[in-house]
Amino acid sequence: MSTGTGITAEALRQRLAELLSPTTLEVLDESSAHAGHAGADGTGSGTHFRVRIASPLFDGRSRVARHRLVYDALQDFVARGLHALAIETL
């Protein structure tokens, strides 16, 4: 039986809040909807997330640059098994 990544929506939320000072932040664990897909670890959690975020740090930046800020903030989670991240910048 798989022990999973140990990654939680709350851990991602805390990291993003710390590094990006968001005015709006929602993190959803959508892993259970991806059972059997690439990157799923069999636990139903910790591999596929959706982030909706607005931050003053996004002002004047392109969509790609805003997404890069989010990816950079969460890079150590990717190394731990975060497989998919859907990002909606507001």
C-alpha positions as CSV (number, residue, x, y, z in Angstrom):
1,M,0.0,0.0,0.0
2,S,1.3,3.4,-1.0
3,T,2.1,5.9,1.8
4,G,1.5,8.9,-0.5
5,T,3.2,12.2,-0.9
6,G,2.1,13.7,2.4
7,I,1.3,16.9,0.5
8,T,-1.9,18.7,1.7
9,A,-3.9,21.6,0.4
10,E,-3.2,23.4,3.7
11,A,0.6,23.0,3.2
12,L,0.4,24.5,-0.3
13,R,-1.9,27.3,1.0
14,Q,0.6,28.2,3.8
15,R,3.6,28.3,1.4
16,L,1.7,30.5,-1.1
17,A,0.5,32.8,1.6
18,E,4.0,33.1,3.0
19,L,5.8,33.8,-0.3
20,L,3.2,35.6,-2.4
21,S,1.1,37.6,0.1
22,P,-2.2,36.8,-1.8
23,T,-5.4,38.8,-1.5
24,T,-7.4,35.8,-2.7
25,L,-6.2,32.2,-2.3
26,E,-8.0,28.9,-2.7
27,V,-6.2,25.5,-2.9
28,L,-8.2,22.4,-3.8
29,D,-6.9,18.8,-3.7
30,E,-8.4,17.2,-6.9
31,S,-6.3,14.0,-6.6
32,S,-9.2,11.7,-6.0
33,A,-10.6,12.7,-9.4
34,H,-7.4,11.5,-11.1
35,A,-7.2,7.9,-9.7
36,G,-5.6,5.7,-12.2
37,H,-4.1,8.6,-14.2
38,A,-0.4,9.4,-14.5
39,G,1.1,10.7,-11.3
40,A,-1.7,9.3,-9.0
41,D,-0.2,7.4,-6.1
42,G,-3.1,5.3,-5.1
43,T,-4.0,7.3,-2.0
44,G,-6.5,9.7,-3.6
45,S,-4.7,12.8,-2.2
46,G,-1.5,14.8,-2.5
47,T,-0.8,14.6,-6.2
48,H,-3.2,16.9,-8.2
49,F,-4.1,20.4,-7.1
50,R,-5.9,23.5,-8.3
51,V,-4.8,26.9,-7.1
52,R,-6.9,30.1,-7.5
53,I,-4.8,33.1,-6.5
54,A,-4.6,36.9,-6.7
55,S,-1.5,38.7,-5.4
56,P,-0.1,42.3,-5.7
57,L,3.1,40.6,-6.9
58,F,1.2,39.7,-10.1
59,D,0.6,43.4,-11.0
60,G,2.1,44.2,-14.4
61,R,3.3,40.6,-15.1
62,S,2.2,38.4,-17.9
63,R,0.2,35.2,-17.3
64,V,3.3,33.1,-17.8
65,A,5.2,35.2,-15.3
66,R,2.4,34.9,-12.7
67,H,2.3,31.1,-13.1
68,R,6.1,31.0,-12.8
69,L,5.9,32.7,-9.4
70,V,3.4,30.1,-8.2
71,Y,5.5,27.2,-9.6
72,D,8.6,28.6,-8.0
73,A,6.9,28.9,-4.6
74,L,5.9,25.3,-4.7
75,Q,9.0,23.7,-6.3
76,D,9.9,21.6,-3.3
77,F,6.4,20.1,-3.3
78,V,7.0,19.0,-7.0
79,A,10.1,17.3,-5.8
80,R,8.1,15.4,-3.2
81,G,5.5,14.1,-5.7
82,L,3.1,16.9,-6.6
83,H,2.2,15.8,-10.2
84,A,-0.2,18.3,-11.5
85,L,-1.0,21.9,-10.7
86,A,-3.8,23.8,-12.3
87,I,-3.3,27.5,-11.7
88,E,-5.9,30.3,-12.1
89,T,-4.4,33.7,-11.4
90,L,-7.0,36.4,-10.7
